[in-house]
Amino acid sequence: MAQSPSTLPVYAPEDQRLLASVALASEKEISGALQAADGTRQVLASESPKVRSARLKWIAKAIQGKADSFAQIICDEAGNA
């Protein structure tokens, strides 16, 4: 995985193998992301509870579908692979 000044390598504590290279955001990128999130919050607030519920259920299903992958990543990062 390539590393640039805007990325940070993540190593497994158990054997020091490279797990990933994660992005590091600039202040401008963070500010933009926060503004986008606030805009989305306002849109969601205008939707009915039924629509918001459907969105959250879709997100939960997507997360559950990747549960094993997430668990493996957490174990690798903690050194409990």
N, C-alpha and C positions, 0 to 999 in steps of 0.2 A: 504494500500500500504506500502510495506516495505521500510524502509529508511536505507541506509548505509552511510558510510563516503563519498561515491562518488555520493550521490543523495541529492537533496534539495526539501523539501516539498513546495508546492504552495497552499496557502490558499485563499479562497474567502474573500475579505475584508468585504463583507456584513454580513456574518454569521460565518466566520472563519472555515467553513467546508473544509476538505482536498480535493482539486481538482485533484492534481496529485503529483507525485514524479518525478522530472526531473533529468537526469544524469548531473553530473559535470565532465568535461573532465580534464585529467591531461595535463601538458605541452607536454608530449610525444604523447598523443592521439591527441591533437590539431595539433602538428607538422605533424603527420601522415595524418590527415585529409586534411591539407593544401597541402601536397605533392600529395595526391591522387587527389585533386581537380585540381592541376596544371597539372597533367598527363592527366586528363580528358579534360581539356581545350585544351591541345595540340592535342588530338585526334579529338575533335570537330572542331578545326581550320582547320584540314585537310579534313573535310567532305564538301560536296557541300552545298550551301545555301538551296537547296531543302530538303536535308536530315536533316539539322539543323532545318529547319522550321517544318518538320514533327515531330521531337522530341519535339519541344516547344509546338506544338499544342496538342500532346499527354499529356504533363505535364499540360497544361492549362485545358484540359478536365478533368483530374484526380482531379485537385484542385476545379474546378467548381462543380464536383460531391460531394464534401465534404463541400461546401460553408456553408450550414446550421450548420453543426457541428463546423466549424471554427468560425462562428459568435457566437454560444453559448459559446464556450470557451472564446472568447474575452470578451463577456458580463460578464461571471462569474468572470474572472480575474479583470475586472474593477469594479465589484460590481453593475452591472446594469442588473442583471438577471431578 
